[in-house]
Amino acid sequence: MLWELAESHVRLGTAYRSSPSQGGASDVPMLGWGEPTLIRPRLGQGAFRVIVTDNYTRRCAVTGERTLPALDAAHIRPYADHGEHEPSNGLLLRRDIHSLFDRGYVTVTPTRRFEVSRRIRDEFENGRDYYAMHGTEIRVPEQIELQPDPDALRWHNGKIFLDSRGVNHRCREPRDGYVAPSSDNTESS
């Protein structure tokens, strides 16, 4: 079923990918490469990316960025943790934000607000650009059934994100002196 939804999107992208100016991995010389390795592909991942990208009109849900090579279709609940390749389990995110989302440094609340953990400041003495977006409402698809599932967002907030009390849900250790991030109280960018 997922493939049927994505098939028309795939046809539209063929012209872009087959243009001579768009080289691919197969155009790279093999010198300096290791031995070929077999991988177990996540079936449906390609279709998931196409659908989520189009559902968000090719714009990052947080920043509005439109540079397609810089955007990723992120699973709210990771596929490896029983997350589905469903549009409501996806967000289109700029790659840096996707990486931070997967590692628990940022999240999206069930009310669709972007939140940034203080861990960025504490661990990297950085994050001004991210804290400036803290509390902003994300963009979502117009169709309700394509919008992020609030239960999946609650799952991410409870299992991945370091919450406002300073609890890292992976290890359940409270951190004393935690103050919720504020864009006014940032140090370096």
N, C-alpha and C positions, 0 to 999 in steps of 0.2 A: 504494500500500500504506500509506503514512504517513497518508493521509487516512482510510482505513478504520479505522485504529487510533484516530484522533482523533475520528471522527464521533460516537461515543457521548458523549465528553467535551464536545463542542460543544453537543449537545442539552441536557445538564445545565446549562450556563452560560447558556442563552438566557433563563431566568426572571430571573436576576440582571441581565443587561444590558438587558432590556426594561422593568425597573421604572421608574416615573416619577421616582424619586429619583436615578437614575443618568444624569445628562446626559452627552452625548458631544460630540465636536468639531463635529458638524453643528448643535449647539444654540448655538454661539458666533456672535454677529453678524459679518458680513463686513467691517464698517468697519475700516479700518486694516490690512487684509491685502493682501499683494502679489498679483501675477497667479498664477493656478493653474499648477502645474508638473507635468509628467508624470514619473513615476519608474519605474524598472524594479524591480518587486517581487521579493523572493527567494521563489520558489515553495516552499511547504512550511513557511515560517517560522511561520505561525499555528498549524499543526498541531504543530510542534515545541514551541512554547511551551505549548500545552495539555497535551501528553503529559509533558513534563519537569515542569511544575507539579504534575500529579497524581502522577507517579512519586515525587516528593519530599514527597507528602502536604501540599502547599502550605506548606512550611517551608523556609527558607533552609538549605542544606547546612552552612553554617558557624555561623550564629548561632541558628538555630531560629526566626527571625522569621516571623510568619504574616500580616502585613499585606500582602495581595495586591498593592495598587498599588505597593508598595515592592520587589517581587520581579521578577527577570528570569530568563528561561531563557538561560543563557550557553552558547555553544559553547566546548568545550575547545580544539579546533582550529578556528579561525574558518572560516566558510563561504567567505569570500573566498580562503582559503588551502587549498582543497580539503577543508575539513571538511564532514562530512555532517550532515543533519538526522536523526541517529539518536539514540535515547535514551541510548546509551552514550557519545555525544560531548557530552552536556549535563550541566550542573549548575544547580540552582536557587539563585541568589545574590541577596542584598540588593543594590539598585542601586549603592550606593557600592562594595561589594566587587566587583561585576561590572566596574565601571569600572576599578578597580585591577587586577583580574585581566587584563583586555584590554590594559592598558598595561605589564604586567610587574612591578607593585609587589607583587603577591601571587601565590601559586600553590597548587596542591594536588599533593602528591607521589604517586607510584604506590602508596605505602602509605597513602594517604588522609589525610595530615596537611596542615593549613593552614600555609603558611609566608609570612612577611612579609619583604620586602627592606629592607635598611637604607636604600635610596634614599629612602624616605618620611622618615626622620629627617634624612638628609643634605640633601635638597632642600627639605623643608618645615618642618624643625625641629618635627616633629609625629608623631603616630601611636600614642600610648599605647593607645588603644582597640584598634587592630589588633594591636599587639605583645602585648597581653594574651591574644589568641587564638592566637598563634604556637605551633605544635606540637600544637594540639588535633586530634583525629580528627573528620573531617566525618561528617555523616549521609549514608547512601546508601539507595537503594531496597532492599527485601528480595530481590527477584528478581535473581539474578546477572546475567542478560542485560541488565538495565536499569542496572546499576551503571557508574560511570565506567570507561572503557577504560584500563587501565594504560599502554598504548602511546600513547594520546592525551595522557595526563597527562605521560608522559616527553617527548613532543614539546613540550608547553607549557613544561615545565621547561627543556628544552634550547634552545628557539627564542625564547621570550618573556620568561621570568623572569630577573632578575638573580640569579645563584646565589651560594652561600655564599663563593665565592672572589672575588666582586666582578666577575664577568665579565658584561657585558651582551651577551647572545648576538646581539643585532641588529648590534652593531658590533665584537664580539669584543675589547674593550679591557679588560684587567685594571685594577682600581683598587687602588692600594697602601693598606695599612692597613685593609682591610675586615675588620670583625668581624661575625660572624653576629648577627642581632638577638636581643635578650633582653628579655623583659617587665620584668626587674628593672633594666635600664639604659636607661630611657626618660626623656625630658625632659618637655616639655609635651604636653598631650593635644589 
